[in-house]
Amino acid sequence: MQNTPDKSIDKYIQGFPENVQVILRELKQVISEEAPQAVETISYGIPTFKLKGNLVHFGAFKNHISFFPSSSGITAFEQELSAYEISKGTVRFPLDKPLPFPLIRKIVAFRVNENLANKK
């Protein structure tokens, strides 16, 4: 993974309480495993993975973790995401419940395939 010191996802994660850091580190790890060729950066002030364009973003907030897999990532998994608050390109996972990492893996894999197919 490539990143620059001022655009470090790890530095972003360090700005949160320890319980939130644990969740964010695991989320970062899951994304990294599903998209090992993606580049890490900070974009729009939040952690971003890029692979032939924006792949996914995530961010921590007071009561939730937002995951931004683009509108196509939401639409493709809309039924599986129905237990969560979703909007056009965002899903909000409450901090008081475990994140659905198997579903997140599927969404990231979908986005990897989508980005690679769209940029050929």
VENRAQUI-V974999 format. One record per backbone hydrogen bond with DSSP energy under -1.0 kcal/mol. CO is the residue of the C=O (numbers start at 1). NH is the residue of the N-H. Records with the same first field share a line. If there is no record, write none. Layout:
CO: NH  NH
This chain:
2: 40
4: 7
8: 12
9: 13
10: 14
12: 15
13: 16
17: 21
18: 22
19: 23
20: 24
21: 25
22: 26
23: 27
24: 28
25: 29
26: 30
27: 31
28: 32
29: 33
30: 34
31: 35
35: 38
39: 50
41: 48
43: 46
46: 43
47: 58
48: 41
49: 55  56
50: 39
53: 51
56: 49
57: 68
59: 66
63: 95
64: 61
65: 93
66: 59
67: 91
68: 57
70: 74
71: 75
72: 76
75: 78
77: 81
79: 82
81: 84
85: 92
90: 87
91: 67
93: 65
94: 97
99: 101
100: 104
101: 105
102: 106
103: 107
104: 108
105: 109
106: 110
107: 111
108: 112
109: 113
110: 114
111: 115
112: 116
113: 117
114: 118
115: 119
